[in-house]
Amino acid sequence: MKFNRLCAGVLTGAMLLALCACSNPEAEDNAYYATASTNREVLSGAEADTQQTPVQDFAVSWLPEEGVNPFTCKSTSNRTLFTFLYDSLFTITSDFIPEPVLCDTFSVSDDLQTYRFTLVSGVKFSDGTALRAEDVAASLRAAKDSKFYAGRLSHVSGVQAVDDATVEVTLDTPLENLPLVLDVPIVKSDTTQQDIPTGTGAYAVSGQTLQRCTDDWHPNAPAVDVASISLVAAASPNEIRDAFEFGDTDLVCTDPNAAGSSGYHCNYGVWDCSTTVMQYIGFNRIAGLCANDTLRAAITYAIDRAQLINQELDGYAEPASLPCSPCSPYYDAELAQTYDYDPEKFSAALLSSGQEYSQDNPGTFLVCSTDSERVNAAQNIAAALRTLGFFVNVRSLDYESYQDALKNGNYDMYYGEVKLPANFDLSCFFTLEGSLNYGGIADAGTLQLCMDALKNSGGYQALFTDVMDKASICPVLFKNYAVYMSRNTVDYIAPAIDNVLYVSGGRTLSDANKAYDSQQPPDGTGDTGE
């Protein structure tokens, strides 16, 4: 079981409130948000036995000019409000498992390219109108057209409302677990373009408050159940921090390690919130030092990931020797051990590579200067390589210069960051048009393994083995976000994607999975929406 850390004294960890949900421009097309929660300290003694006082008042900061449209909003602070305002077909739990919310049942065709979702009956929007399949279809189409969700929905070729209660999603490739990427907030169809769309959540925006819906359809009460939640307007991360520290607000979700951090120095409860944000090393496989296959594949053994996380990220990350979050069931811990830190293996590979490496002819290790944490991480890795006899100089460039250097091949290694979807689709690295296809790593064989894994999760081991043995990329870590709450508000939360106060309905994917019915809808009942 996972618990929150209750900080009894002054905490000095530096934190950022990331105003952009996709803080790294190179990751925009693959944007994703926070997922799993992990504990930092188990409550014990008198603290654990203290009776929870029911919440009477609750407040959250927001940036009014950013709105809360899930398809356009980039403010992390505002996206935190989604937990009160919106529901989705599925929510991804702290263990990267899809849990049905608005979906009552679903079925999939034998070729895994057509899914049908039947909606829970009796669901109402905050304005009292009933949820219809067209609302879901319109929301998914808006998401596919957005930068924030486009990456995860890249394989969706069509969405249509079959009838008022059934939505059909067609795909351009077989996907075994489409629900993993269907955590998209659902809004009323005619409000998809509004700054504050109408949702089916337990609350609705009303002026400077969130008002509790009197006709709430949810079977369970929300984690915070009050008549209204105050919205405290802010203009900067510092203002959001001050409002929380002075007790004017009660909830903050933040990236502790991104640029422009604001320090929090008060008593609060905090939950780690795992993400699909991967930091990794990429290589120039065409020319230079890393064109050597043996050397490139050995880089993984030179990285002490746990030490790096403790030194540079204050523990807010998970070490990963595979391109998949360790919180995911797709992560094979036994396989990962074969690529863990082992300096002796690296030294042996260096000798067997058949090349001489000199301090007088160092390689170039690119990193984007807009993120000081990543610069520090790259410098840490470069120092570790030097001690093992492999020499690279860190070259820190502004974003545009960094991108130009990557596109022109002016590097040997680079330190990158990307937000992956929860099904860990890696195809963006291996297609010719892939947004992260740098250094000539387009590879038809690896791309096919990507597609095989999406079709059958049993293929992830083969995919990860191929990626690591070829050293197409070298994963380093998956970042954590943090959820901070005032003391004596809630005793436990399990943050989910865009739903930091998610309350499970107890239903599983198998509860909703039904046999596929291939009967086509009558003419005129569907809206293709393509």
RODO-2510 file (C-alpha; in nm, 4 decimals, decimal comma):
residues 530
     n   res          X          Y          Z
     1     m     0,0000     0,0000     0,0000
     2     k     0,1193     0,3512    -0,0770
     3     f     0,0989     0,6324     0,1787
     4     n     0,1782     1,0026     0,1813
     5     r     0,4770     1,1580     0,3494
     6     l     0,3599     1,4040     0,6136
     7     c     0,6330     1,6640     0,6470
     8     a     0,6445     1,7660     1,0114
     9     g     0,9179     2,0251     0,9781
    10     v     1,0589     2,2766     0,7363
    11     l     1,1352     2,1231     0,3980
    12     t     1,4022     2,2701     0,1798
    13     g     1,3591     2,0818    -0,1461
    14     a     1,3394     2,3103    -0,4472
    15     m     1,0265     2,2786    -0,6555
    16     l     0,8854     2,4150    -0,9758
    17     l     0,5298     2,4834    -1,0682
    18     a     0,5579     2,4081    -1,4382
    19     l     0,3294     2,6465    -1,6213
    20     c     0,3521     2,4312    -1,9293
    21     a     0,2285     2,0734    -1,9011
    22     c     0,4766     1,9889    -2,1756
    23     s     0,7705     2,1941    -2,0494
    24     n     1,0092     2,0512    -2,3052
    25     p     0,9266     2,1650    -2,6608
    26     e     1,0813     1,8542    -2,8147
    27     a     0,8162     1,6465    -2,6346
    28     e     0,5029     1,8380    -2,7379
    29     d     0,3900     1,5862    -2,9974
    30     n     0,4225     1,3067    -2,7435
    31     a     0,2804     1,4940    -2,4475
    32     y     0,1628     1,3016    -2,1485
    33     y     0,0942     1,3787    -1,7879
    34     a     0,1478     1,2440    -1,4403
    35     t     0,0572     0,8853    -1,3644
    36     a     0,1473     0,6702    -1,0676
    37     s     0,1920     0,7624    -0,7020
    38     t     0,4669     0,6381    -0,4734
    39     n     0,5145     0,7008    -0,1055
    40     r     0,8038     0,8932     0,0470
    41     e     0,7414     0,8142     0,4127
    42     v     0,4899     0,5917     0,5884
    43     l     0,2765     0,7545     0,8556
    44     s     0,3538     0,6095     1,1962
    45     g     0,2913     0,6501     1,5678
    46     a     0,0646     0,9317     1,6822
    47     e     0,0495     1,0766     1,3310
    48     a    -0,0970     0,7555     1,1898
    49     d    -0,3532     0,7297     1,4723
    50     t    -0,4749     1,0872     1,4488
    51     q    -0,8446     1,1099     1,3637
    52     q    -0,8992     1,2724     1,0257
    53     t    -1,0943     1,5966     1,0524
    54     p    -1,3552     1,6343     0,7766
    55     v    -1,2598     1,9033     0,5276
    56     q    -1,4632     2,2211     0,5743
    57     d    -1,2868     2,4635     0,3417
    58     f    -1,0676     2,3965     0,0408
    59     a    -0,8924     2,6239    -0,2089
    60     v    -0,6762     2,5797    -0,5185
    61     s    -0,4652     2,8255    -0,7193
    62     w    -0,5232     2,8760    -1,0890
    63     l    -0,4274     3,1042    -1,3764
    64     p    -0,7598     3,2442    -1,5064
    65     e    -0,6180     3,3494    -1,8432
    66     e    -0,5114     2,9894    -1,9166
    67     g    -0,8617     2,8462    -1,8814
    68     v    -0,9298     2,4782    -1,8167
    69     n    -0,9871     2,3487    -2,1677
    70     p    -0,8142     2,0077    -2,1565
    71     f    -0,7221     2,0269    -2,5264
    72     t    -0,5422     2,3608    -2,5096
    73     c    -0,4470     2,4241    -2,1456
    74     k    -0,0746     2,3937    -2,0721
    75     s    -0,0738     2,5214    -1,7144
    76     t     0,0054     2,2441    -1,4671
    77     s    -0,1811     2,4367    -1,1995
    78     n    -0,4967     2,4606    -1,4092
    79     r    -0,4712     2,1003    -1,5266
    80     t    -0,4793     1,9998    -1,1600
    81     l    -0,8378     2,1284    -1,1590
    82     f    -0,9345     1,8546    -1,4043
    83     t    -0,9590     1,6197    -1,1083
    84     f    -1,2704     1,8145    -1,0016
    85     l    -1,4207     1,8989    -1,3414
    86     y    -1,3883     1,6102    -1,5844
    87     d    -1,4099     1,2349    -1,6244
    88     s    -1,2704     1,0131    -1,8984
    89     l    -1,3563     0,6774    -2,0488
    90     f    -1,0725     0,5303    -1,8440
    91     t    -0,8351     0,6536    -1,5765
    92     i    -0,4851     0,5114    -1,5465
    93     t    -0,4156     0,3959    -1,1911
    94     s    -0,0935     0,4286    -0,9941
    95     d     0,0134     0,0935    -1,1421
    96     f    -0,0473     0,1994    -1,5036
    97     i    -0,3666    -0,0064    -1,5222
    98     p    -0,6712     0,1346    -1,7079
    99     e    -0,9766     0,1558    -1,4843
   100     p    -1,3199     0,2153    -1,6444
   101     v    -1,4925     0,5401    -1,5490
   102     l    -1,7380     0,6576    -1,8164
   103     c    -1,7023     0,3293    -2,0040
   104     d    -1,9512     0,0646    -1,8924
   105     t    -1,8406    -0,2080    -2,1334
   106     f    -1,6189    -0,2335    -2,4392
   107     s    -1,5423    -0,4845    -2,7109
   108     v    -1,2684    -0,5192    -2,9699
   109     s    -1,2596    -0,6806    -3,3107
   110     d    -1,0449    -0,9854    -3,3824
   111     d    -0,7916    -0,7737    -3,5710
   112     l    -0,7622    -0,5325    -3,2726
   113     q    -0,8352    -0,2337    -3,4962
   114     t    -1,1948    -0,1553    -3,4015
   115     y    -1,3105    -0,0848    -3,0458
   116     r    -1,6637    -0,0131    -2,9286
   117     f    -1,7338     0,1535    -2,5967
   118     t    -2,0732     0,1560    -2,4260
   119     l    -2,1221     0,4411    -2,1813
   120     v    -2,2301     0,4199    -1,8193
   121     s    -2,5980     0,5062    -1,7989
   122     g    -2,7226     0,7988    -1,5951
   123     v    -2,4101     1,0134    -1,6341
   124     k    -2,4859     1,3845    -1,6384
   125     f    -2,2893     1,6941    -1,7189
   126     s    -2,2681     1,9664    -1,4599
   127     d    -2,5467     2,1540    -1,6413
   128     g    -2,7807     1,8590    -1,5861
   129     t    -2,7846     1,7275    -1,9445
   130     a    -2,7135     1,3618    -2,0151
   131     l    -2,3820     1,2364    -2,1500
   132     r    -2,4143     1,1092    -2,5089
   133     a    -2,1813     0,9146    -2,7310
   134     e    -2,1408     1,2170    -2,9579
   135     d    -1,9925     1,4094    -2,6639
   136     v    -1,7299     1,1383    -2,6254
   137     a    -1,6628     1,1281    -3,0008
   138     a    -1,6303     1,5070    -3,0217
   139     s    -1,3908     1,5103    -2,7253
   140     l    -1,1693     1,2381    -2,8729
   141     r    -1,1575     1,4176    -3,2071
   142     a    -1,0644     1,7443    -3,0354
   143     a    -0,7944     1,5593    -2,8424
   144     k    -0,6501     1,4037    -3,1570
   145     d    -0,6238     1,7529    -3,3089
   146     s    -0,4490     1,8929    -2,9993
   147     k    -0,0764     1,9036    -2,9291
   148     f    -0,1226     1,7659    -2,5808
   149     y    -0,2999     1,4428    -2,6802
   150     a    -0,2021     1,3977    -3,0457
   151     g     0,0912     1,1669    -2,9717
   152     r    -0,1019     0,9101    -2,7765
   153     l    -0,3897     0,9102    -3,0278
   154     s    -0,1665     0,8942    -3,3349
   155     h    -0,2968     0,5502    -3,4311
   156     v    -0,6638     0,6550    -3,4136
   157     s    -0,7954     0,6822    -3,7697
   158     g    -1,1627     0,7502    -3,6943
   159     v    -1,4167     0,8074    -3,4173
   160     q    -1,7922     0,7831    -3,4563
   161     a    -2,1015     0,7777    -3,2361
   162     v    -2,2878     0,4577    -3,3272
   163     d    -2,5884     0,5572    -3,1159
   164     d    -2,6453     0,7673    -2,8044
   165     a    -2,4687     0,5150    -2,5834
   166     t    -2,1999     0,3618    -2,8091
   167     v    -1,8758     0,5029    -2,9499
   168     e    -1,6634     0,3286    -3,2112
   169     v    -1,2906     0,3971    -3,2478
   170     t    -1,0992     0,2649    -3,5486
   171     l    -0,7211     0,2321    -3,5645
   172     d    -0,4544     0,2188    -3,8339
   173     t    -0,2683    -0,0604    -3,6530
   174     p    -0,3655    -0,3325    -3,4052
   175     l    -0,3584    -0,2161    -3,0423
   176     e    -0,4062    -0,4688    -2,7658
   177     n    -0,4720    -0,2114    -2,4955
   178     l    -0,6287     0,1023    -2,6419
   179     p    -0,7823     0,1957    -2,3018
   180     l    -0,4304     0,2844    -2,1824
   181     v    -0,4439     0,6015    -2,3929
   182     l    -0,8131     0,6853    -2,3481
   183     d    -0,7780     0,8873    -2,0298
   184     v    -0,8815     1,1942    -2,2310
   185     p    -1,1217     1,4292    -2,0444
   186     i    -1,4712     1,4150    -2,1904
   187     v    -1,6634     1,7410    -2,2316
   188     k    -1,9965     1,8402    -2,3797
   189     s    -1,9692     1,8358    -2,7587
   190     d    -2,0613     2,2005    -2,8172
   191     t    -1,8080     2,3242    -2,5587
   192     t    -1,4849     2,1647    -2,6870
   193     q    -1,3548     2,5062    -2,8004
   194     q    -1,4482     2,6984    -2,4869
   195     d    -1,2012     2,8120    -2,2204
   196     i    -1,4119     2,6322    -1,9598
   197     p    -1,5891     2,3356    -2,1223
   198     t    -1,8767     2,1580    -1,9487
   199     g    -1,7685     1,8321    -1,7839
   200     t    -1,9184     1,5426    -1,5901
   201     g    -1,7027     1,5934    -1,2791
   202     a    -1,8247     1,6416    -0,9251
   203     y    -1,7682     2,0198    -0,9508
   204     a    -1,8238     2,2992    -1,2024
   205     v    -1,6576     2,6388    -1,2386
   206     s    -1,8757     2,9245    -1,1183
   207     g    -1,6987     3,2586    -1,1097
   208     q    -1,4092     3,2266    -0,8645
   209     t    -1,5244     2,8968    -0,7155
   210     l    -1,5823     2,5354    -0,8003
   211     q    -1,9382     2,4500    -0,7006
   212     r    -2,0313     2,0978    -0,5935
   213     c    -2,2828     1,9477    -0,8370
   214     t    -2,6079     1,8782    -0,6562
   215     d    -2,7054     1,6044    -0,9016
   216     d    -2,3741     1,4186    -0,8952
   217     w    -2,3849     1,0854    -1,0796
   218     h    -2,0671     0,9341    -0,9297
   219     p    -2,1191     0,6244    -0,7119
   220     n    -1,8562     0,7423    -0,4622
   221     a    -1,8031     1,0814    -0,3023
   222     p    -1,4971     1,2761    -0,4223
   223     a    -1,1802     1,2821    -0,2107
   224     v    -1,2586     1,6442    -0,1238
   225     d    -1,6322     1,6807    -0,0657
   226     v    -1,7314     2,0378     0,0156
   227     a    -2,0036     2,2719    -0,1074
   228     s    -1,7538     2,4923    -0,2905
   229     i    -1,3810     2,5186    -0,3567
   230     s    -1,2251     2,8623    -0,3772
   231     l    -1,0202     2,9441    -0,6860
   232     v    -0,7310     3,1716    -0,5930
   233     a    -0,6066     3,3644    -0,8955
   234     a    -0,2292     3,3721    -0,9442
   235     a     0,0067     3,5140    -1,2034
   236     s     0,3297     3,3229    -1,1341
   237     p     0,4762     3,0145    -0,9642
   238     n     0,5903     3,2344    -0,6764
   239     e     0,2351     3,3533    -0,6164
   240     i     0,1088     2,9946    -0,6223
   241     r     0,3807     2,8937    -0,3755
   242     d     0,3023     3,1869    -0,1453
   243     a    -0,0698     3,1124    -0,1480
   244     f     0,0009     2,7533    -0,0466
   245     e     0,2561     2,8421     0,2203
   246     f     0,0345     3,1078     0,3783
   247     g    -0,2520     2,8593     0,3951
   248     d    -0,4690     3,0312     0,1342
   249     t    -0,4747     2,7166    -0,0843
   250     d    -0,4643     2,3451    -0,0115
   251     l    -0,3423     2,1618    -0,3236
   252     v    -0,0468     2,1936    -0,5630
   253     c     0,0763     1,9534    -0,8317
   254     t     0,4242     2,0385    -0,9553
   255     d     0,7413     1,9205    -1,1236
   256     p     1,0091     1,9550    -0,8532
   257     n     1,2989     1,9571    -1,0984
   258     a     1,2068     2,1752    -1,3944
   259     a     1,3471     2,5219    -1,4604
   260     g     1,2312     2,8201    -1,2536
   261     s     1,1610     2,6279    -0,9352
   262     s     0,9877     2,7864    -0,6385
   263     g     1,0885     2,6568    -0,2963
   264     y     0,8218     2,5369    -0,0538
   265     h     0,8989     2,5804     0,3171
   266     c     0,5947     2,4772     0,5193
   267     n     0,4227     2,1756     0,6710
   268     y     0,2293     1,9630     0,4266
   269     g     0,1562     1,6134     0,3010
   270     v     0,3272     1,5085    -0,0209
   271     w     0,2803     1,2206    -0,2590
   272     d     0,5258     1,1284    -0,5326
   273     c     0,3550     1,1146    -0,8682
   274     s     0,5323     0,8987    -1,1253
   275     t     0,5202     1,0101    -1,4869
   276     t     0,5943     0,8846    -1,8343
   277     v     0,8545     1,1611    -1,8767
   278     m     1,1697     0,9771    -1,9800
   279     q     1,5192     1,1247    -1,9765
   280     y     1,7579     0,9359    -2,1998
   281     i     2,0810     0,9492    -2,3982
   282     g     2,0604     0,9532    -2,7766
   283     f     2,3469     0,8811    -3,0133
   284     n     2,4856     0,9790    -3,3492
   285     r     2,5020     0,6327    -3,5051
   286     i     2,6256     0,7564    -3,8452
   287     a     2,9572     0,9231    -3,7594
   288     g     3,1857     0,9967    -3,4686
   289     l     3,2687     0,8109    -3,1483
   290     c     2,9252     0,6551    -3,1036
   291     a     2,9119     0,5018    -3,4490
   292     n     3,0960     0,2144    -3,2796
   293     d     2,8240    -0,0371    -3,1896
   294     t     3,0161    -0,2020    -2,9052
   295     l     3,0981     0,1253    -2,7326
   296     r     2,7493     0,2678    -2,7784
   297     a     2,5791    -0,0390    -2,6331
   298     a     2,8061    -0,0244    -2,3283
   299     i     2,7155     0,3324    -2,2260
   300     t     2,4276     0,1982    -2,0135
   301     y     2,6815     0,0282    -1,7829
   302     a     2,8572     0,3581    -1,7103
   303     i     2,5525     0,5317    -1,5614
   304     d     2,4843     0,5059    -1,1894
   305     r     2,1194     0,6027    -1,2235
   306     a     2,0318     0,5875    -0,8533
   307     q     2,3205     0,8164    -0,7605
   308     l     2,2294     1,0573    -1,0392
   309     i     1,8712     1,0804    -0,9151
   310     n     1,9784     1,1425    -0,5563
   311     q     2,2319     1,4071    -0,6550
   312     e     2,0468     1,5939    -0,9264
   313     l     1,6739     1,5296    -0,8790
   314     d     1,6411     1,5128    -0,5010
   315     g     1,5036     1,1609    -0,5385
   316     y     1,2090     1,2690    -0,7575
   317     a     1,2614     1,0093    -1,0311
   318     e     1,2745     0,6367    -1,0926
   319     p     1,5933     0,4798    -1,2331
   320     a     1,5166     0,2962    -1,5554
   321     s     1,7446     0,0732    -1,7606
   322     l     1,4638     0,0080    -2,0103
   323     p     1,2577     0,2612    -2,2131
   324     c     0,9532     0,2070    -1,9915
   325     s     0,8508     0,3291    -1,6473
   326     p     0,9413     0,0815    -1,3711
   327     c     0,5864     0,1340    -1,2414
   328     s     0,4401    -0,0214    -1,5567
   329     p     0,3616    -0,3923    -1,5851
   330     y     0,5531    -0,3806    -1,9147
   331     y     0,8797    -0,3174    -1,7265
   332     d     1,0771    -0,6400    -1,6912
   333     a     1,2931    -0,5974    -1,3801
   334     e     1,4969    -0,9094    -1,4525
   335     l     1,5735    -0,7918    -1,8052
   336     a     1,6546    -0,4424    -1,6751
   337     q     1,9230    -0,5819    -1,4443
   338     t     2,1243    -0,6938    -1,7469
   339     y     2,1634    -0,3261    -1,8465
   340     d     2,2172    -0,1751    -1,5005
   341     y     2,5251     0,0118    -1,3786
   342     d     2,8363    -0,2050    -1,4139
   343     p     3,1591    -0,0048    -1,4686
   344     e     3,3647    -0,3210    -1,5216
   345     k     3,1434    -0,4187    -1,8161
   346     f     3,1848    -0,0712    -1,9612
   347     s     3,5642    -0,0801    -1,9261
   348     a     3,5784    -0,4220    -2,0922
   349     a     3,3628    -0,2990    -2,3804
   350     l     3,5809     0,0074    -2,4179
   351     l     3,8851    -0,2154    -2,4611
   352     s     3,7114    -0,4512    -2,7015
   353     s     3,5681    -0,1720    -2,9186
   354     g     3,8866    -0,1648    -3,1224
   355     q     3,9172     0,2136    -3,1006
   356     e     4,1405     0,4463    -2,9036
   357     y     3,9737     0,7183    -2,7028
   358     s     4,1779     1,0199    -2,6082
   359     q     4,1224     1,3122    -2,3778
   360     d     4,2722     1,5214    -2,6573
   361     n     3,9871     1,4278    -2,8949
   362     p     3,6683     1,4320    -2,6859
   363     g     3,3219     1,3748    -2,8229
   364     t     3,0344     1,6237    -2,8062
   365     f     2,7525     1,5650    -2,5583
   366     l     2,4612     1,7988    -2,6345
   367     v     2,2048     1,9155    -2,3818
   368     c     1,9385     2,1864    -2,3910
   369     s     2,0334     2,4813    -2,1683
   370     t     1,6724     2,5737    -2,0857
   371     d     1,6641     2,3032    -1,8170
   372     s     1,9448     2,3349    -1,5607
   373     e     1,8576     1,9981    -1,4059
   374     r     1,9211     1,8241    -1,7378
   375     v     2,2454     2,0173    -1,7854
   376     n     2,3619     1,8997    -1,4435
   377     a     2,2620     1,5422    -1,5244
   378     a     2,4582     1,5498    -1,8504
   379     q     2,7639     1,6881    -1,6711
   380     n     2,7329     1,4156    -1,4077
   381     i     2,7236     1,1464    -1,6779
   382     a     3,0163     1,3017    -1,8657
   383     a     3,2232     1,3024    -1,5444
   384     a     3,1425     0,9355    -1,4849
   385     l     3,2500     0,8491    -1,8397
   386     r     3,5764     1,0371    -1,7949
   387     t     3,6686     0,8327    -1,4893
   388     l     3,6217     0,5206    -1,7028
   389     g     3,8404     0,6475    -1,9871
   390     f     3,5786     0,7796    -2,2316
   391     f     3,5834     1,1525    -2,2933
   392     v     3,2979     1,3805    -2,3982
   393     n     3,2497     1,7525    -2,3464
   394     v     2,9045     1,8756    -2,2513
   395     r     2,7804     2,1403    -2,4925
   396     s     2,4829     2,3307    -2,3513
   397     l     2,2769     2,5117    -2,6182
   398     d     1,9546     2,7105    -2,6251
   399     y     1,6591     2,5165    -2,7615
   400     e     1,6771     2,6315    -3,1242
   401     s     2,0542     2,5796    -3,1451
   402     y     2,0163     2,2423    -2,9741
   403     q     1,7588     2,1317    -3,2308
   404     d     1,9731     2,2565    -3,5187
   405     a     2,2750     2,0644    -3,3883
   406     l     2,0689     1,7469    -3,3616
   407     k     1,9252     1,7799    -3,7108
   408     n     2,2671     1,8506    -3,8608
   409     g     2,4389     1,5646    -3,6785
   410     n     2,6779     1,7933    -3,4900
   411     y     2,7084     1,5705    -3,1842
   412     d     2,8131     1,2292    -3,0605
   413     m     2,5591     1,2005    -2,7782
   414     y     2,2683     1,4101    -2,6554
   415     y     2,0680     1,4177    -2,3334
   416     g     1,6973     1,4302    -2,4132
   417     e     1,3576     1,4246    -2,2474
   418     v     1,0248     1,3032    -2,3858
   419     k     0,6759     1,2399    -2,2540
   420     l     0,5659     0,8989    -2,3746
   421     p     0,2135     0,7572    -2,3781
   422     a     0,1247     0,5020    -2,1111
   423     n     0,1527     0,2170    -2,3626
   424     f     0,5179     0,3207    -2,4163
   425     d     0,4894     0,3454    -2,7911
   426     l     0,8471     0,4142    -2,9064
   427     s     0,7714     0,4527    -3,2762
   428     c     0,8536     0,8267    -3,2660
   429     f     1,2210     0,7217    -3,2469
   430     f     1,2203     0,4765    -3,5364
   431     t     1,0114     0,6142    -3,8217
   432     l     1,1668     0,8385    -4,0846
   433     e     0,9208     1,1148    -3,9950
   434     g     0,9445     1,0458    -3,6219
   435     s     0,9638     1,3576    -3,4054
   436     l     1,2621     1,2125    -3,2156
   437     n     1,4383     1,0414    -3,5040
   438     y     1,7830     1,1982    -3,4709
   439     g     2,1180     1,0492    -3,5582
   440     g     2,0034     0,8070    -3,8254
   441     i     1,8230     0,5677    -3,5890
   442     a     1,5344     0,4981    -3,8276
   443     d     1,5177     0,1203    -3,8134
   444     a     1,2505    -0,0896    -3,9861
   445     g     1,3270    -0,3929    -3,7702
   446     t     1,2912    -0,2053    -3,4432
   447     l     0,9828    -0,0253    -3,5723
   448     q     0,8212    -0,3621    -3,6439
   449     l     0,8996    -0,4711    -3,2880
   450     c     0,7261    -0,1520    -3,1678
   451     m     0,4148    -0,2455    -3,3619
   452     d     0,4343    -0,6076    -3,2414
   453     a     0,4470    -0,4920    -2,8784
   454     l     0,1455    -0,2650    -2,9257
   455     k    -0,0413    -0,5593    -3,0751
   456     n     0,0658    -0,8052    -2,8062
   457     s     0,2205    -0,6889    -2,4786
   458     g     0,4227    -1,0100    -2,4709
   459     g     0,6418    -0,8428    -2,7315
   460     y     0,7747    -0,5676    -2,5052
   461     q     1,0653    -0,7801    -2,3829
   462     a     1,1853    -0,8377    -2,7397
   463     l     1,1451    -0,4670    -2,8195
   464     f     1,3350    -0,3479    -2,5128
   465     t     1,6113    -0,6034    -2,5698
   466     d     1,6509    -0,4843    -2,9287
   467     v     1,6598    -0,1159    -2,8297
   468     m     1,9205    -0,1740    -2,5589
   469     d     2,1429    -0,4142    -2,7546
   470     k     2,1494    -0,1798    -3,0542
   471     a     2,1768     0,1199    -2,8199
   472     s     1,9242     0,3073    -3,0285
   473     i     1,8720     0,5113    -2,7140
   474     c     1,9909     0,4664    -2,3562
   475     p     1,7174     0,5275    -2,0943
   476     v     1,8278     0,6937    -1,7720
   477     l     1,5221     0,7722    -1,5622
   478     f     1,1519     0,8531    -1,5462
   479     k     1,0713     1,1747    -1,3636
   480     n     0,8332     1,2125    -1,0716
   481     y     0,5999     1,5014    -1,0070
   482     a     0,4744     1,5832    -0,6587
   483     v     0,1282     1,6451    -0,5166
   484     y     0,1289     1,8714    -0,2099
   485     m    -0,1702     1,9083     0,0175
   486     s    -0,2408     2,0968     0,3359
   487     r    -0,2307     1,8902     0,6514
   488     n    -0,5511     1,7280     0,7756
   489     t    -0,7276     1,7400     0,4392
   490     v    -0,7104     1,3817     0,3139
   491     d    -0,5229     1,0863     0,4598
   492     y    -0,4529     0,9037     0,1317
   493     i    -0,4614     0,9683    -0,2406
   494     a    -0,3520     0,7693    -0,5455
   495     p    -0,2752     1,0324    -0,8122
   496     a    -0,3719     0,9367    -1,1656
   497     i    -0,3188     1,1044    -1,5021
   498     d    -0,4810     1,4503    -1,4940
   499     n    -0,6695     1,3266    -1,1872
   500     v    -0,4600     1,3785    -0,8757
   501     l    -0,7532     1,3104    -0,6390
   502     y    -0,8868     1,0097    -0,8253
   503     v    -1,1329     0,7945    -0,6302
   504     s    -1,1499     0,4430    -0,7682
   505     g    -1,4869     0,2952    -0,8497
   506     g    -1,3453    -0,0521    -0,7944
   507     r    -1,4099    -0,1720    -1,1500
   508     t    -1,1423    -0,3488    -1,3520
   509     l    -1,0726    -0,3701    -1,7207
   510     s    -1,1919    -0,7294    -1,7234
   511     d    -1,5238    -0,6191    -1,5720
   512     a    -1,5857    -0,4014    -1,8768
   513     n    -1,4401    -0,6223    -2,1508
   514     k    -1,7111    -0,7917    -2,3575
   515     a    -1,7191    -0,9984    -2,6759
   516     y    -1,7046    -0,8009    -2,9988
   517     d    -2,0259    -0,7610    -3,1973
   518     s    -1,9426    -0,7154    -3,5652
   519     q    -2,2924    -0,6016    -3,6641
   520     q    -2,2714    -0,2666    -3,8389
   521     p    -2,4884     0,0255    -3,7229
   522     p    -2,7895     0,1150    -3,9372
   523     d    -2,7280     0,3735    -4,2066
   524     g    -2,7415     0,7282    -4,0828
   525     t    -2,6848     0,6534    -3,7133
   526     g    -2,3142     0,7188    -3,7064
   527     d    -2,1078     1,0355    -3,7359
   528     t    -1,7682     0,9498    -3,8787
   529     g    -1,6138     1,2732    -3,7610
   530     e    -1,3144     1,2242    -3,9876
***
